[in-house]
Amino acid sequence: MVATEIAPRITIDPQVRFGKPVIQGTRVPVELVVAKLGGGMTMAEVAAEFDLSLDDIQAALRYAASVVASEDVRVFP
């Protein structure tokens, strides 16, 4: 199967990382990029560590933001 683009620069492929969203042309999961940034790494550090462009990292953040924005969270007492 060929990778399917689900957002700009973000793809899924059942044969790559169990179908998790990754940066296009890589095996780097979006969740890993976001986790590294959340853990305190800079965009430049993440880019260097995973051989990504700053545009790739921004695409991962945009995708993650869109997923969270569409999430329906309900709190029950």
PyMOL commands that set and color helices and strands:
alter all, ss='L'
color gray80, all
select helices_A, chain A and resi 17-19+30-38+43-50+54-69
alter helices_A, ss='H'
color red, helices_A
select strands_A, chain A and resi 4-7+10-12+22-23
alter strands_A, ss='S'
color yellow, strands_A
deselect
rebuild
show_as cartoon
